[in-house]
């Protein structure tokens, strides 16, 4: 039984999984839309939304922007993408309380019949 076992393992060890999640979130922020498997999209969706919320708190009046930026850079490993999150996404989603991403189902992948989705940031 898998009682109280949190998170998706996706058949990878912890360092590989962490790198995969970072890369997928970074690509989502760069392109604002990625095509991936449904399992991977569900796994990164929460992390991607948490970083935008963190950026919103840093940009908000009275928020500590420097601390929030350092936390976002620590996850993304890319200062330019972190800057985009603070300068573009935080103001864009300022009036929205969560739900920054959308999943559109595409069907099965030809090779292995994996469920494919488009994960995108809402407008």
C-alpha positions in Angstrom: 0.0 0.0 0.0 1.2 3.6 -0.8 -0.2 5.3 2.3 1.2 8.8 2.9 3.6 8.6 -0.1 3.7 12.0 -1.7 4.7 13.1 -5.2 5.3 11.4 -8.5 8.4 9.2 -9.0 8.1 8.8 -12.8 10.6 5.9 -12.9 13.6 8.1 -12.1 15.9 8.6 -9.1 15.6 11.8 -7.1 18.3 13.8 -8.7 17.1 12.9 -12.2 13.5 13.7 -11.3 14.5 17.1 -9.7 16.5 18.0 -12.9 13.5 17.0 -15.1 11.1 19.1 -13.1 13.4 22.1 -13.2 13.9 21.8 -16.9 10.2 21.4 -17.6 9.2 24.4 -15.4 12.0 26.5 -17.0 10.8 25.6 -20.5 7.2 26.4 -19.6 8.2 29.9 -18.5 10.4 30.5 -21.6 7.9 29.3 -24.2 4.7 29.7 -22.1 3.5 26.4 -23.6 5.0 22.9 -23.7 3.8 19.6 -24.9 4.6 16.7 -22.6 3.0 13.6 -21.0 0.1 14.0 -18.7 2.0 12.5 -15.8 4.8 15.0 -16.1 2.5 17.9 -16.6 0.5 17.0 -13.4 3.8 16.6 -11.5 5.2 20.0 -12.4 2.0 22.0 -12.5 2.0 22.7 -8.8 5.6 23.7 -8.7 5.2 26.1 -11.6 2.2 27.8 -10.0 4.0 28.1 -6.6 6.9 30.0 -8.2 4.5 32.5 -9.8 2.7 33.0 -6.4 6.1 33.5 -4.8 7.0 36.1 -7.4 3.6 37.9 -6.8 4.4 38.1 -3.1 7.8 39.5 -3.9 6.4 42.2 -6.2 3.5 43.1 -3.9 3.9 46.2 -1.7 5.7 45.3 1.4 7.0 42.0 -0.1 10.7 41.2 0.0 11.6 41.0 -3.7 15.3 40.1 -3.2 14.5 37.1 -1.0 11.8 35.9 -3.4 14.1 36.3 -6.4 16.8 34.3 -4.8 14.3 31.5 -4.0 13.0 31.4 -7.6 16.5 31.4 -9.0 17.5 28.6 -6.7 14.7 26.4 -8.3 15.1 27.5 -11.9 19.0 27.9 -12.0 18.5 30.8 -14.5 18.4 34.4 -13.6 16.9 35.6 -16.9 13.9 33.3 -16.6 13.5 34.3 -13.0 13.5 38.0 -14.1 10.8 37.1 -16.7 8.7 35.5 -13.9 8.9 38.7 -11.8 8.6 41.3 -14.6 6.0 39.6 -16.9 4.1 36.8 -15.0 3.7 38.4 -11.6 2.0 41.6 -12.9 0.0 39.5 -15.5 -1.5 37.3 -12.8 -1.7 39.9 -10.0 -5.5 39.8 -9.9 -5.7 36.0 -10.2 -5.7 33.7 -7.1 -4.0 30.6 -8.5 -4.9 28.6 -11.6 -2.2 30.0 -13.8 -1.8 26.9 -16.0 -4.1 25.0 -18.3 -3.8 21.4 -19.6 -5.2 20.6 -23.0 -5.4 16.8 -23.7 -4.0 15.8 -27.1 -4.6 12.0 -27.1 -2.2 9.1 -27.2 1.5 9.3 -28.4 2.2 7.1 -31.4 5.1 5.2 -30.0 4.1 4.1 -26.5 0.5 5.3 -26.2 1.3 7.8 -23.5 -1.4 10.4 -22.8 0.0 13.7 -24.2 -1.1 17.2 -23.1 -0.2 20.8 -23.8 0.6 22.6 -20.6 0.3 26.4 -21.0 0.0 29.6 -19.0 -3.4 31.1 -19.2 -3.9 34.6 -20.6 
